[in-house]
Amino acid sequence: MAAKRDYDDLNDNTPGGIEALAEQHLVQPWPVSGSIGAEARGFIESGEGIYVTDAHGKKLIDGPAGMWCVNVGHRNREIAQVMFDQAMALSYNSPWYTTNQPSAVLSKRLADHAPEGVGHVFFTTGGSSAVETGLRFMQFYNNVKGRPEKKLIVSREGAYHGSTYFAGSLNGRPRDQDWMDSARDQVLKLTCPNPFRRPAGMSEEGFTDFLVEEFRALIEKVGAEKIGAFIGEPIMASGGVIVPPTGYWPRMRALCAENEILFIMDEVVTAFGRLGHVFSAEDVFGVRPDMITFAKGVTSGYFPLGGVMIASRLFEELRQSNHNDAMFAHGLTYSSHPIGCAVALKNLDLLEEGLLEHTRTISSHFQSRLKALEDLPLVGEVRGVGLMAGIECVADPISNNPLALDLEVGKRIDKHCQEMGLLVRPLINMCVMSPPLTINAEQIDEMADILRRSIVITQDELVREGLWKG
């Protein structure tokens, strides 16, 4: 038997100590092979409100709210207390043969916020597992309905739906699948609905027509009898905060309804206040999906939880089928976790008690301050809705490797922002911003000012080094 080791020497909170442990043992998300398993990333020591503090004691505005998720802000004592109280009352129960009170209450409250008729929820551990659940339910539903060939899934270029095998197969961001296997034979891709990148000379209205007709043509070519679901983010988050053109969503929804294609709206980012509502599908975009996937803001990142809202009519159809013994053989050990659901209930309280209204009120200031960045030569477009925005930089490279320059632009802006007290999330040549919903106008001004100065410094560096024409 191995002797008990003294780990006191590992309680080293200095940057060097933490980075050494990470480099030796911690595998980070989305690593490249050249540094996989031997990489240290910036050490964040604590958080308070919209701020985080790094290993050197530097206070930074949390521009991305973690990963689009810390909606009520860091270090919320009410949520922390709920976590403690629920853990002391019931830390876990098996969802296979028991039910806990927080999950049942949360299911009712979410049904009340969802579009009419979308009244059931299956809780998962995050966004990827929520998407997996929705897709597996689609397969099960069509099997029971006697349509075993109706299984193809339509996604879009530029999309991001998760990192598990099936969810990752839906992703349409460049390079996401270059070195990863996926279920490509089960997924069909449509054009990214990015008005900024629409064909030259095409109006935005014409672009909507093009996108809808492309989907219609795909259905006619493949056959509606083979397409089981269409999935889309209301706003493509990790794809660069892509806001589809006017009229896009109602028309895409109508096509799905006409062809009995289940319409899945992936609200992992846009739900729970990010756009000023608990769910944005109907309140912001005017559509009623068959399913809504969610995660992130449901607990403001304080506990891993996700889920999929499912239209009640689908369950009614299953109950009326001739296969009463057909089993939806899908479940997760931590589905309906009592602590996660209790945290989500308190998080929902905070949203309903003022944060949703605050977000709707402050969003115009947030969008206008960031939109003003378009006067900078390096900025091609600023786009967004609610408290999420994407700043796309457009370089005119002198070199023959525009990707290398795009990567350099994002890294430099990120570096300068952090030096001045702002965390951003660089996506190659884009910066995405989605701060905690508790942010105020003065803090928005500070964030926008730092971002402006960082882009200006980056512009000057690129011109001075002969990497950009300016």
C-alpha positions in Angstrom: 0.0 0.0 0.0 1.4 3.4 -1.0 2.3 5.7 1.8 0.1 8.8 2.3 1.7 11.8 0.7 1.8 15.2 2.2 0.3 17.7 -0.4 1.0 20.8 1.6 3.7 21.7 -0.8 1.1 21.9 -3.6 -0.8 24.7 -1.9 1.2 27.2 -3.7 -1.0 30.0 -5.1 1.8 31.9 -6.8 1.5 32.1 -10.6 4.5 29.9 -11.0 3.3 27.2 -8.7 -0.2 27.0 -10.3 1.2 27.1 -13.8 3.7 24.3 -13.0 1.0 22.0 -11.8 -1.1 22.7 -14.9 1.8 22.1 -17.3 2.6 18.8 -15.6 -0.9 17.3 -15.2 -3.9 19.4 -16.5 -5.2 18.9 -20.0 -6.8 22.1 -21.2 -9.8 22.4 -23.5 -9.1 22.8 -27.2 -5.3 22.3 -27.1 -3.1 21.9 -30.1 -0.8 18.9 -30.4 2.3 21.0 -30.0 1.4 21.9 -26.4 -1.2 19.3 -25.4 -0.8 18.1 -21.9 2.0 20.7 -21.2 0.2 24.0 -21.3 -0.6 26.6 -18.6 -3.2 29.3 -19.2 -3.8 32.5 -17.3 -4.5 31.9 -13.6 -7.6 33.6 -12.2 -7.7 33.7 -8.5 -11.0 35.3 -7.6 -14.1 37.1 -8.8 -16.5 39.8 -7.6 -19.4 41.2 -9.5 -18.3 41.8 -13.1 -14.6 41.5 -12.2 -12.1 38.8 -11.9 -8.6 39.1 -10.3 -5.6 37.4 -11.8 -2.6 35.8 -10.1 -0.8 39.1 -9.9 -3.7 40.8 -8.2 -4.8 42.6 -11.3 -8.5 43.4 -11.5 -10.1 42.8 -14.9 -13.6 43.3 -16.3 -14.9 39.8 -17.2 -15.9 40.7 -20.8 -17.0 37.2 -21.8 -18.7 36.5 -18.4 -16.6 33.3 -18.2 -18.0 31.5 -21.2 -21.1 33.5 -21.8 -22.4 32.2 -18.5 -21.8 34.2 -15.3 -25.0 36.2 -15.8 -25.6 37.2 -12.2 -22.0 38.1 -11.7 -19.2 36.5 -9.6 -19.4 35.8 -5.8 -23.2 36.0 -5.4 -23.7 35.2 -1.8 -27.4 34.2 -2.3 -26.5 31.5 -4.8 -23.5 30.3 -2.7 -25.9 30.0 0.3 -28.4 27.9 -1.7 -25.6 25.6 -2.8 -24.6 25.0 0.8 -28.1 24.6 2.0 -29.1 22.1 -0.7 -25.9 20.1 -0.2 -26.7 19.8 3.5 -30.3 18.8 2.8 -29.9 16.5 -0.2 -26.6 16.4 -2.1 -27.7 13.8 -4.7 -30.4 11.3 -5.7 -30.6 8.9 -8.5 -33.0 10.1 -11.3 -33.5 6.5 -12.4 -35.9 5.8 -9.6 -36.3 8.9 -7.4 -37.2 12.6 -7.8 -36.0 15.6 -5.9 -38.1 18.7 -5.1 -35.8 21.4 -6.8 -36.0 19.6 -10.2 -39.8 19.3 -10.2 -40.3 23.0 -9.2 -37.7 24.1 -11.8 -39.4 22.1 -14.5 -42.7 24.0 -13.9 -41.0 27.4 -13.7 -39.1 26.8 -17.0 -42.3 25.6 -18.7 -44.0 28.8 -17.6 -41.3 30.9 -19.3 -41.0 28.7 -22.5 -43.2 29.3 -25.6 -46.7 27.9 -25.2 -46.8 24.2 -25.7 -43.1 23.6 -24.9 -43.8 22.3 -21.5 -41.4 19.4 -20.7 -37.8 19.4 -19.8 -35.0 16.9 -19.5 -32.1 18.1 -17.4 -28.5 17.4 -18.4 -25.1 18.5 -17.3 -24.3 21.2 -19.9 -24.9 22.3 -23.4 -23.3 19.5 -25.3 -25.3 16.9 -23.4 -28.4 19.0 -24.0 -27.9 18.9 -27.7 -27.1 15.2 -27.6 -30.3 14.6 -25.7 -32.4 16.5 -28.2 -30.9 14.6 -31.2 -31.3 11.3 -29.5 -34.9 12.1 -28.7 -35.5 13.0 -32.4 -34.2 9.6 -33.3 -36.3 7.8 -30.8 -39.4 9.8 -31.8 -39.0 8.9 -35.5 -38.4 5.2 -34.7 -41.5 5.0 -32.6 -43.4 6.9 -35.4 -42.3 4.3 -37.9 -39.9 6.6 -39.8 -36.5 5.0 -39.2 -35.1 6.8 -42.3 -36.0 10.3 -41.0 -32.8 11.0 -39.1 -30.6 13.5 -41.0 -29.9 16.7 -39.1 -29.5 20.1 -40.8 -27.0 22.5 -39.3 -25.2 25.6 -40.7 -21.7 26.7 -41.5 -20.3 28.8 -38.7 -22.4 27.0 -36.0 -21.2 25.7 -32.7 -23.3 23.1 -30.8 -20.9 21.4 -28.5 -17.9 19.1 -28.0 -19.4 15.6 -27.6 -19.4 13.3 -30.6 -22.9 14.0 -32.0 -23.1 17.6 -31.0 -19.6 18.3 -32.3 -20.6 16.8 -35.6 -23.0 19.7 -36.1 -20.3 22.3 -35.8 -19.6 24.4 -38.8 -16.8 26.7 -37.7 -13.7 26.5 -39.9 -11.0 24.1 -38.6 -13.2 22.7 -35.8 -13.3 19.3 -37.4 -10.0 19.3 -39.3 -8.4 16.7 -37.0 -11.5 15.3 -35.3 -13.8 12.5 -36.5 -17.5 13.1 -36.6 -20.9 11.8 -37.8 -20.6 13.7 -41.1 -22.8 11.3 -42.9 -25.7 12.3 -40.7 -25.4 16.0 -40.9 -26.3 18.5 -43.7 -24.9 22.1 -43.7 -26.5 25.3 -44.9 -24.9 28.6 -45.6 -24.0 30.7 -42.5 -26.6 33.5 -42.2 -24.1 36.3 -41.8 -25.3 39.4 -43.5 -21.9 41.0 -43.3 -20.5 38.2 -45.5 -23.4 38.0 -48.0 -22.6 38.0 -51.7 -21.6 41.4 -53.1 -24.5 43.4 -54.4 -27.2 41.3 -52.6 -29.6 43.2 -50.3 -30.3 41.9 -46.8 -33.8 41.0 -47.9 -32.4 39.1 -50.9 -30.0 37.3 -48.6 -32.9 36.1 -46.5 -34.7 34.8 -49.6 -31.4 33.1 -50.7 -31.0 31.3 -47.3 -34.7 30.2 -47.2 -34.6 28.9 -50.7 -31.4 27.1 -50.1 -33.1 25.2 -47.3 -36.1 24.5 -49.4 -33.9 23.2 -52.2 -32.1 20.9 -49.8 -35.3 19.5 -48.5 -36.5 18.8 -52.1 -33.1 17.2 -53.1 -32.7 15.0 -50.0 -36.4 14.4 -49.3 -38.3 15.5 -46.2 -38.8 11.9 -45.3 -35.1 11.7 -44.5 -34.6 14.9 -42.5 -35.3 14.6 -38.8 -34.3 17.9 -37.4 -33.0 21.4 -38.1 -30.9 23.0 -35.3 -29.7 26.6 -35.0 -28.5 29.1 -32.5 -30.8 32.2 -32.5 -27.5 34.2 -32.6 -24.4 32.2 -33.5 -22.3 32.9 -30.4 -18.9 31.3 -30.9 -19.2 31.7 -34.6 -18.8 35.5 -34.0 -22.1 36.7 -32.7 -23.8 36.3 -36.1 -27.3 37.9 -36.1 -29.4 36.5 -39.0 -31.1 38.9 -41.4 -34.7 40.1 -40.7 -37.4 37.5 -41.4 -35.0 34.6 -41.4 -36.2 32.7 -38.3 -40.0 32.7 -38.9 -39.5 31.5 -42.5 -37.1 28.7 -41.5 -39.5 27.6 -38.8 -42.3 27.5 -41.3 -40.3 25.3 -43.7 -39.7 22.8 -40.8 -43.3 22.7 -39.9 -44.4 22.1 -43.5 -42.0 19.1 -43.8 -42.4 17.6 -40.3 -38.8 18.5 -39.5 -38.3 19.0 -35.8 -37.1 22.6 -35.2 -34.5 22.8 -32.4 -33.4 26.2 -31.2 -30.0 26.0 -29.4 -30.3 28.7 -26.7 -27.3 27.5 -24.6 -25.9 31.1 -24.9 -29.0 33.3 -25.6 -31.3 32.0 -22.7 -31.5 33.2 -19.1 -31.2 36.9 -19.6 -28.5 37.3 -22.2 -31.0 38.9 -24.5 -33.3 40.2 -21.7 -35.6 37.2 -21.5 -35.4 33.7 -20.0 -35.9 32.2 -23.5 -35.4 34.3 -26.6 -37.0 32.0 -29.2 -40.5 33.6 -29.2 -39.9 36.8 -27.2 -37.1 38.0 -29.4 -37.3 36.0 -32.7 -41.0 35.2 -32.9 -40.8 31.5 -33.2 -42.1 28.5 -31.2 -39.6 25.6 -31.5 -40.2 21.9 -31.0 -37.2 21.9 -28.7 -35.0 24.4 -26.9 -31.6 23.4 -25.6 -30.1 25.5 -22.8 -27.2 25.5 -20.2 -24.6 28.2 -19.2 -26.8 31.0 -17.8 -29.3 28.6 -16.2 -27.0 28.6 -13.1 -24.8 31.5 -14.1 -21.9 29.1 -14.2 -22.1 28.2 -10.5 -23.0 24.6 -11.1 -22.9 22.4 -14.2 -26.5 22.1 -15.5 -28.2 22.1 -18.9 -31.4 20.8 -20.4 -33.7 20.5 -23.3 -37.3 21.9 -23.4 -39.5 19.6 -25.5 -42.9 20.3 -27.0 -45.7 18.4 -25.1 -47.4 17.4 -28.3 -44.4 15.1 -29.1 -44.9 13.2 -25.9 -48.6 12.9 -26.6 -47.9 11.4 -30.0 -45.6 8.9 -28.4 -48.1 7.9 -25.8 -50.7 7.3 -28.5 -48.4 5.1 -30.6 -48.7 1.3 -30.9 -45.4 0.8 -29.2 -46.1 1.3 -25.5 -43.0 -0.7 -24.6 -40.6 1.4 -26.6 -37.9 2.8 -24.3 -36.1 6.1 -24.6 -32.9 4.5 -23.3 -31.2 7.7 -22.5 -30.1 9.1 -19.1 -27.4 10.8 -17.2 -26.1 10.1 -13.7 -26.3 13.8 -12.8 -29.6 14.6 -14.6 -31.9 16.7 -12.4 -29.1 17.1 -9.9 -30.7 18.6 -6.7 -27.9 21.2 -6.1 -27.9 22.3 -9.8 -31.6 22.7 -9.9 -31.7 24.6 -6.5 -29.0 27.0 -7.9 -31.0 27.4 -11.1 -34.1 28.3 -9.0 -32.3 31.0 -7.1 -30.7 32.2 -10.4 -34.2 32.5 -11.9 -35.3 34.5 -8.9 -32.5 37.0 -9.4 -33.4 37.3 -13.1 -37.1 37.8 -12.5 -36.5 40.3 -9.7 -34.8 42.9 -11.9 -31.9 41.6 -14.0 -34.0 40.8 -17.0 -35.5 44.3 -17.0 -32.0 45.8 -16.4 -30.6 43.9 -19.3 -33.3 45.2 -21.6 -32.7 48.7 -20.4 -28.9 48.8 -20.5 -28.5 46.9 -23.8 -29.0 49.9 -26.0 -26.1 51.7 -24.3 -23.9 48.5 -24.6 -24.7 48.1 -28.3 -24.2 51.8 -29.1 -20.9 52.1 -27.3 -19.5 49.1 -29.1 -21.0 50.0 -32.5 -19.0 53.2 -32.3 -15.9 51.2 -32.8 -16.7 50.8 -36.4 -15.0 54.2 -37.1 -11.7 52.4 -36.5 -10.0 51.3 -39.8 -9.3 47.8 -38.5 -13.0 47.1 -37.5 -15.2 45.8 -40.2 -18.4 45.3 -38.3 -19.8 45.4 -34.8 -23.0 43.3 -34.3 -25.1 42.0 -31.5 -28.3 41.9 -29.5 -28.9 42.3 -25.8 -25.7 42.0 -23.8 -23.7 40.1 -26.4 -21.7 41.6 -29.3 -19.0 40.6 -31.8 -16.4 43.0 -33.0 -15.0 41.7 -36.3 -11.6 43.1 -37.4 -10.9 43.0 -41.2 -7.2 43.0 -42.1 -6.0 43.7 -45.6 -2.9 41.5 -45.5 0.2 42.2 -47.4 1.4 38.6 -46.8 0.0 35.5 -48.5 -1.2 34.1 -45.2 -4.3 36.0 -44.0 -5.1 33.4 -41.3 -1.8 34.1 -39.6 -2.5 37.8 -39.6 -6.0 37.3 -38.3 -4.7 35.2 -35.5 -2.1 37.9 -34.7 -4.8 40.6 -34.6 -6.9 38.7 -32.1 -3.9 37.9 -29.8 -2.6 41.4 -29.8 -6.0 43.0 -29.0 -6.5 40.5 -26.2 -3.0 41.2 -24.8 -3.5 44.9 -24.8 -7.0 44.7 -23.3 -5.6 42.5 -20.4 -2.8 45.0 -19.8 -5.5 47.7 -19.4 -7.9 45.7 -17.2 -10.3 43.9 -19.6 -10.7 40.2 -20.4 -11.9 39.6 -24.0 -12.4 36.4 -25.9 -10.5 36.6 -29.2 -11.9 34.3 -31.9 -9.2 34.6 -34.5 -10.0 38.1 -35.9 -13.0 38.7 -33.7 -13.6 39.8 -30.1 -16.8 38.6 -28.5 -18.2 40.5 -25.5 -20.9 39.2 -23.2 -20.4 40.7 -19.7 -22.4 39.8 -16.6 -25.9 41.2 -16.7 -25.2 43.2 -13.6 -22.9 45.6 -15.5 -23.8 49.3 -15.4 -23.4 52.1 -17.9 -20.2 53.4 -16.3 -18.6 50.0 -16.5 -19.8 49.6 -20.1 -18.0 52.9 -20.9 -14.8 51.7 -19.3 -15.0 48.4 -21.2 -15.6 50.1 -24.5 -12.8 52.6 -23.9 -10.3 49.9 -23.1 -11.3 47.9 -26.2 -10.9 51.1 -28.4 -7.5 51.9 -27.1 -6.4 48.3 -27.6 -7.5 48.2 -31.2 -5.8 51.5 -31.9 -2.5 50.2 -30.4 -2.8 47.0 -32.5 -3.5 49.0 -35.7 -0.4 51.1 -35.1 1.8 48.1 -34.4 0.6 46.3 -37.5 1.3 49.3 -39.8 4.6 50.0 -38.1 5.7 46.3 -38.7 4.5 46.3 -42.3 1.9 43.6 -41.7 -1.1 45.8 -42.5 -1.8 48.6 -45.0 -3.9 50.6 -42.6 
